[in-house]
């Protein structure tokens, strides 16, 4: 169907849903501020990652208009809704100009002590300033020296607002009163130019292309070359410059020339605000203005010894409702267990500070176990961190491998080989999410722990492929890209179509982050036309157009935006009543099918499959609070409860259910428990 929804416009629609969460008075006040910060971060990444293709697209003008409208609306929500509401709650976000003389004197003194040493002007003269950093907030300062006559008029300088400082400066008189750091710098900027007069100061931001070039070569040199390549971002072409519209055309032209910005990339804005710095409100300790604290639970199947627990039953983890700690425990126990001989894992993203996962891998390698880690060096914006982890792991004695040629390793999987009697038994963890304790608290994800031989042998084949030990994996149960995932997905949909054609009820439920692949969309259109009910839970971009008579009238697409980022991926097929459920790392996008190593694994334990289908997916489909439904015109409408019914918020229901049905678990196993299966 040629009239699918435009990918970029669908992404803009998702950002509008994020903005709606900032408006929604049902959300706690500081969480609404956080949603504005998420909007700012997402729009920055949208420009940096998609900017070149966006600018070249037929809808470029419309996209630009809608993106700028989102930023304007975000600023209005902040100023008209959130700032007054914060003040009413006792949190004051003040303008520097509104401070009393004593408050200004105190703020200026702290500027001298803490900020002045970190700022220095860069004059816009001579060669282009190719090393001006992207993102963040800058001030364009127009100055003149009374005794110095210049033919080209006043001088122009750039002052960077320090990224390492909070954007909010607290007032001493009240710990919950703040003033913007950039306003403090602007008020004191004359102190950077002794003997000169400041004519005007204008805030501006630049966003550079995020692409980097990482050439292949010797594996030992790749981490170092990756770190060097990341530095390219600070000299990449500028895709957009937003500047205070009060700045004169002369100032804008001189600044654009100095930075090498093309005229069409300049945006004049009423207010230039780095919305993502609203994350700095996390320093405000007001539990009454936030979501209730989260205490992830441990499933009843988990016990002190993870190997004993997994050998008895498969374990399904639904983060953040259920804890990531069992995954950490499994790896930490494997590191010290003398029966464990081999550990293999992928690292796409992990914790930004200390990582218990990496620490356990390092510990295992130092103890002499064979540790094999596939570190993805092309995980965008985490390249440098991953390169540093690769160096740390290699120094500890681990075998560090990088992606096979032209492929990005996006699969999230862990495999442990443990000697039990005369055989080597394998334990696997496969997930939709990264090995990160932090994101497991804020993203929803599924993880499956199993020692099923058909699954673990397939996972072992995948690891052997990525390390170059086999040309192509011979998989029996697992579906993996780029080998057979597309074919496997097609076969599952075709089977559902065949059931419907035989008069059986057909039903497909797919949960994912994005739906873009044209062939997959056409398959789902065919399923709808054959009589299959198709329910899609797509967090972000969906290019499928539902509700078209005779084409997609049996397809529903809904998006959930709530407290937690919906990152989990799951597939359900009714299969004539013999339900089949899968989890994995792949979205329905060309890159996931064709250019990445991805894994999708069946949930074979009947009780877990029933739970995933009827407790979890049905709860998402029943949401009438956080859900929006995609309309035939490409816009989203909020799903409302029926008259007389109370609303269902799926994430709240899942939180309550986890707390009520699961037990907390805090015991620490001893070595005797770890080796009881040896």
N, C-alpha and C positions, 0 to 999 in steps of 0.2 A: 504493500500500500504506500503510494508516494506521498500521501498527505500526513505523514507522521509528525509528531511534535518536534520542533527545533530543539536540539540539545542545549544550546546556550540559553534559549529563552526558558526552557524547563529548569535550568539551574538558577536563573534569576527568580523564577517562581518559588523555588525552594528557599532562597534567601528571604523572600517576602514572608514565608511561613515562619522563619526564625524571627523576623521583625514583629510578627503578630504575637509571638510569645513574650516579647518585651512590652507589648501593649497590654497583655492579658492581666487584668487585676486579680485573677485567681491565683497567679503565681506569686510567691513571696517577693518582696520588693527588691532585695539585693540579687535575687535570681533573675529578675527582669533586667537589672543593670548588666548582669553577666550575659544575657542573651544579646544585648547590644554589642558587647565585646566580641561575642562569637560572630555576629554579623560583620563587624569590622575586619576580623581575621579572615573570614571566608571571602569577603570581597577583595581583600588584598591578594589572597592566593588565586582567586578567579582571574584577576588581571595578570598576575605574574605567570601563571601556568597556562591559561587559555588565551592570553592577550593577543598573540600574533594571529592565531586562527580566528579569534573573535573579530579583530580589525578587518580581516580579509573576507569575512562572511557577508552574504547578501543582507543580513539583518543588522549590520554593524551600527548604523545610525540609531536604530530602534534600541539595540542593546545598550549603547552608550547613554541614551536618554533614560532608560529604565534603571540602569545602574546608578546614575547620578541622582535619580529620584529616590532610590533606596537610601542613599547616603543623606540626602536632605531630610527624608522622613525620619531616619534614625536620629538626626540631630534634633528635630522637632520633638520626638518622643522624649529625648533626654531633657530638653529645656522646658517643655510645656507640661510633661507628665511626671517624669522621674525626679527632677530636681525639687519641685514643690513637695512631692510625696516624701522624698528623703528628708526634707526640712521638717515636715510635720512629724516624722519619726525620730527627729533629733540628730540627723546627719546633714550637715550643711556644706554644700558645694558652692563656694563663694567666688565671686570675681575679685581680682586684685584691686580693681578700682573702687570696690565697695568697702575695703578694709579701713579701719580707723588709722590715724597717724601712728599710734603706738603699735598696732598690729603690723603695719607696713615696716616700721623700724625693726621689729623683731624678725620679720620674714627676710628683710634685706640683710640683716646681720647674718642670718643662717645661709643666705645666698653667698655671702662673702666667704664663709667658712667651708661650706660643703659643695657648692655648685661652681663658683668661679674658677677653682683649679681644674675643673673638668671641661670647660668650654674655651674655645679659641676660634677667632674669625678666620675664614679663608676668603681672600679677595678674588673676585671674578675678573681676572685680567690675564691676558696672554693666552696660553694654550687651554683647551677645554678641560674641565675638571672631571676627568673620566673616573676618578676614584671616589667621587661623592657617594656615600652609602645610600642604599635604597631603603624604603619603608621609613618608619620613625617620623619625626616631625622636625622641621627646620625653620629658621627665620631668615628671610632675605632683608638685609639692613642697608638702607641708603644713607650714606654719610657724606659730609663735606667738611673740609678744613678751611676755616676763614682766611688763612694767610696763603693758601695754595690754590691757584687758579688752574683748572684743568679744561682742556679744549672739549673733552667729551663729557663734561658735566660731573656730577657727584659720583663718588665711588660706590661700588656695590659689593657687599660681603655676605657670606653665608655663615650662620651660627647654628650648629647642630644641638638640638635638645638631647642631653645625654640619655642613651638607652638604658644605662645601668641604674638610673635613678627612677624612683616611682614618679609617675606623672602627677601624683597628688602630694602636695606639701601640707602637712598638718599644722594647725595653729596651736600654739602652746596653751592658750587659754581653754581649749576644748579639744579633747582627743578625737571627737567626731565632727570636726570642722576642718575643711580642706580648701586649698586654692590650687589652681592649675600651675604646674611647674613652668610651662611655656610662657604664661603670663608674668610670672616672677622674673624670668630671664628677660622678657621683652621690656619690663619696667626698669631693669638694671643694665640693659645692653650698652648704654652709653659708657659704662665703666670699662668696656672692652676696647674703647677707642679714645684714649686720653687726648685732649686737645682738639677733638673733632665734635661736630654737631650732628646728631642723628636726625635726619629728616623724616624717615618713616620706617616702620617695621612691618613685615608681612609674612604670615605663616604659609608654608608650602610643604608638600610631600611629593616624593618621586617613587615610582614603582618600576623596577627593572625586570626584564625577561628572566625567568627562573631557570631556563635550560642551562645545563653545563655539558661539556664535551669530555667524556671519559673514554680514552682510548684503551684498547686491550693491550695486554703485554704480560710480562712475567708476574706471576701471582704474588710474589713477595714484594713487588714494587707497587702493586695496585693501591693499597691503603694510602701510601704517601702521595701517589698521583691523584687519588681522589681528593685528599685534603687540598692539594694545589688547585684542582679543578673547581672546588667549591668557592675558592677566592675569585673565580671568574665572575660570579654573580655580581660582585661590586663594580664590575666594569662592563657588564652586559648592556645592551641598548635599553634606553628608558622608554617604556611603553605608555606611561601616563605621568603627567605632572599636574597636580591640583594646587592652585594658588589663590590666595585671598583676592577677591574681585575688586577690592579697593586699590590694588596695586596698579600703577600706571602702565600703559602699553610699553613705554620705554623700559621700565623695570622688568616687565615680563619678557620682552624681547632680549634684553641683555642677559637675563638669567637663563633663558632657553638656549641662547648661543653658547654661554659658558658651560652648560651641562650637555650640550649636543642633543637637545630635545627638538623633535620635529614640530612645526606649528600645529598640525592636526592632533598632536598628543597633549596639548595644553588645555586644561579645564579650569575655568574661572568659577570659584565657589564662594558663596556668602560666608560660610564658616569652614575652615580647614581643621578637622579634628581627627586625631588618630583613635578611632572608636575602640580598637582592640585594647588600648591601654586602660579601658574601663575594667579590665581584669584586675587592676590594682586595687579595686574595691574589696578584693579578698582579704586585705589587711584589716578591714573593719570587722571587729568581733561582735556581731549582733546575731546570735543564734535565732532570735525571735523573727528575724527578717529573712531567714533561709529555709530551705527544705529541712525536714527532720533529719538528724544524723543517720547515716547508713551503717548498719551492722550486717554485713553479708553472712549468710548461714552456710553450714556444711551439710551436704546431703547425708541421709541416714546410712547410705551404703559405704561411706568413707569411715575408715578406722585408723588407729595409730600407725599401723604398717600399711603403706599404700600398695605394696605388692600383694599382700594377703587380701586386701579389699578388692583390687582389680581382678585377682584370680577367681574370686567368688562371683562377681557380677560386673558387667560393664557399668561405668559411671558417667552420667550426663551432668555437666555443669552449665548453669545458665547465669552468666555474670551480668550485672553486679549483684543480682539478688542472692546468688550463691558465691561463695568465696573463691578467689584464685589461689588461696593458700594450699589446697591439695596438690596443685601443679608444682608449686615451690617445694612442698614436702616431698613429692615424688622424686624430684631432681636432687634435692639435698640428701635424701636417703640413698639414692643411687650412687651419689658421690662417695659415701662412706661405707657402703655395703661391700664386703669383700667378694660376694658372689656376683656382683655386677662387673661385666668385662667391657662392654661397649656402650657408648652413649652417642647418639646422633641427633642433631636438631637444626632447625632453620632459625635465623634471626633476621627479621625484616625491620621491625622497630622494637625497642625495649625501653626500659626506664631511662629518663634523662640524667638522673643522678646515680646513686648506687643501685645496682641491679642484682637482686637475689638470684636471678636466673644465671647471669654471667658469673657471679661469684661461685655458684655451685658448679658450673662447668669448669672454671679455673681450678677449684678444689679437686674435682675428679681427675683432671689432667695431671695435676701435681702428684696425685696419689698413684699415678701410673696407669690409669685406665685409658682405653682407646677412645678419645673424644674427638668427634668429627662435627664441625660446625659450618653450615653454609651461611655465610654472611652476605646479605644483599647490599652492595655498595651504591646501588642506584635508587634507594628508597628516598624519594624527594624530600629535601629539607632535613633528612637524618643521615646524609652521606658522611659527613665528618664524624659524627658520633659513632656510626657503624665502623668506619675505618679505624677509629681509636680502639673500639672493642676488639676488632680483628687483631690488632697488634698485641693487645693484652692477652688474648686467648692463645695466640701463637707463641708468645713468650712463656706461657705456662706449659707448653708442650702439646697443645691441641692441634689437630689437623684442621686448618682453616681453608675453606674452599669458597670460591666466588661463583657467580652465576654461569651456567653454560652459555656459549656464544649466542648473542642476540636475544637471550631470554632473561626476564626478571623473575627471581624466585619469590613468589608471593604466598606460596603454600606455608601454612603454619602447622608444623608437626614435630614430634619428639619420639624417638625410638630408643628403647633401653634393652640391651641383651644381658640376661641374667642366667648364670649357671645354676640349674636346679636338678640335682642328681646327675644323670648322664646326658642331659639335654640342655641346650641353650634356649631358654624361653624368652620370647620378646613381648615387651609391653609398649603400647603406643598411646600417644595423646595427639589428637587432631582437633584443630580449632578454627573458628572463623576469625579469631582475634589474635593480636600480637602477644608476645611473651613479656608483658608489661604489667607490673602490679598496679601502677597508677591508672592506666586506661581501663583495667578490669574493674575499677571503682566508678567509672563515668561512662563507659561504653557498654551496651548490651552485646553479648557474644555467647556462642555455644562452644563447648568443648567436650569431646568424647574421649574417655579413657577405656582402653580395652586390651585384652591379650588374645583376642580372636585371631587364630593363626592365618586365616585367609586375608584379613585386613593387615596384620602386622607384616606378613610376607610381601604384600604389595607396597607398603610403606618402605620396607627395606629395599625393594627394587627401585623405588623412586630415588632414595638416597644414593644407591649405587650408580644410577644414571647421572645424577648431579655431580658425583665425584669422578666420573669418567670410567667407571668399572664396567658398565654395560652401554651398548649403543642406544637401545630403547627398552624401556621397562615392559615386561610381560605381565600385565595386570589382570587379575581375575575378578576382584570385587570392587576395588576403588576406581573411581573415574578421575583421570588426571589430564590436565592441559600441559602442553599443546598436543598430546597424542590422541586422546579419545574422549575428551570432555564434550566437545561439540557433538560428536556422534552419539555419545551416551545420552545427552540431553534430548537430542532429536528422537532417539529410540523410545525414551520414556513418554514424550508427548505423543508420538505416533501410536504407541500402545494404548494411550488413553483415548485417542481418536477412534481406534479400532473397537474398544469397548463400547463407546457411545454409538458407533455404527451398528453394533449388534444389539442395541436396545438397553444396554446397561447405563446406569448413571455414571457420568464421567465428572471428575472433580480434580482440579490442580490448584495448589496453593504454593506460591513462591514468595519468599521473603528475601530482600536484597537491598543493596545500597543504590544501585543504578541499573536501568534497563535501556540499553542503547543498541545492541546488536540487531541488525536488520533481519537476518535469517531467523533468529530466535523470535522476534516480533511477528514475522510472517507465520511461523509455526503456531504461535498462540492465536493469531487470527483464524487459522485453519481449524484449530481446536474449537474455538467459539462457534464457527460456522457448522461444525459437526455436532454441536449440542453439548460440548463439555463446558461446565462452569469453571471459570478461571478467576481466582482471587489473587491479586498481586499486592504485596505490601512493599512499597518501594520508597525508601527514605528520601532520596534526592531526585536525580534526573530520571524521567520516564519519557521516552520518545514514542511509546505506544499510545494510540488514541482510542480510548474506550467508548462504548456506547454508540458506535456508528451502525445504523440499521443494516442487518445482513452481513456485517463484517466483524464487529466486535461487541455486539449487544449482550453477550454473555460474559464479558470481561469487566471486572471492577478493579480499579487501582486506587489504593489509599496510601497516605503518607502519615507517619507518626512523628511529631516533633514534641519532645517532652524533656523531663529532667535529665534523662540519660540519652546519649547519642545512640540511635538504633543502628548498630553495626553488624548484628547477627545475620547469617545467611542460612536459610533452610528451604528444602523442597519437599512437597507432599504430593503423592499421586495415589488416587483411590484404588486403581488397579483391580477393578471388578470386585471390590470389597476386601481384597488382600492388601491393605494399606502398606505403602512404602514411604519411608521418611529418610531424608539425607541432610547432613550438614556439611559445611565446607567453607573454603576461602574465596570462592569465585562469585563475582557479579556476572550478569548477562551483558557483557561488553566484548567487542572484538579483541581487545588486548588480553582479556582474561581467557578467552578461548584459544587464541592463536599466538600470543607473544609472551606468555608468562607460564611459569610452572605453578599450577593450581591443583588443589585436591578437594574432591567431594567424596564423602564416605557414607555408607548406609548405616542407619541406627538399627541394628538387628535385634537387640533386646526388645521383646514385645512390650514390656511395661514402660520402658523409656520411650519407645516410638509412640505409644498411646499418649503418654504424658506430653510429648512434644506437639503431637497433632491436636489433641482435644483440650489440654490444659493451657498450652502456651499460644499456639497459633490461633485457636478459637478466641482467646482473650484479646489478641490484637485485632481480630476481625469484628469484635463486639464493641470496640472503643467508640464512645460518643462524646468524648471530652477533648482528647488530643488529636484525633484523627481528622484529616482532610481528604476529600475524595476528588479525584481528577475528573473533570467534566469533558465533554466532547470538544469544547472550544479551547482546550489546553489550559484552562484556569482551574484552580482548586476551590472547593467550597467546604466549609466546616461541617462535619457530620454532627447532627444534633439528636438528642434523645427524643423518643416519641412523647407526645403529651401525656403527662402523669407519671412518666418514668424518670428515675434519677439517672444521672450520667454515669458512664463507666470509663474510668481512666485506667488503661491497661497496665501502665507501669506501677501505679498504686496498688492495683489488684495483685500483681505479681509480687510486689514487695510484701503485702500482707500475707499472701499465701506462703511465701518462703519462710516468713517469720513464724507462721502458725504450724507449718507442716514439717519443718526441719529443726534439727538440734544444733546448738552451738558446739564447737569442738576446739579444745585448747590443749589436749594432752600432747606430750612430746614422747615419741617412741624411743626405746633404748635399743642397743645393738642386738640384743637377744631376739627382740621382736622382728628386727629387720631380716635376720637370717633364718627365720623359722621355716621357710620353704626350701632352704638349701638342701 
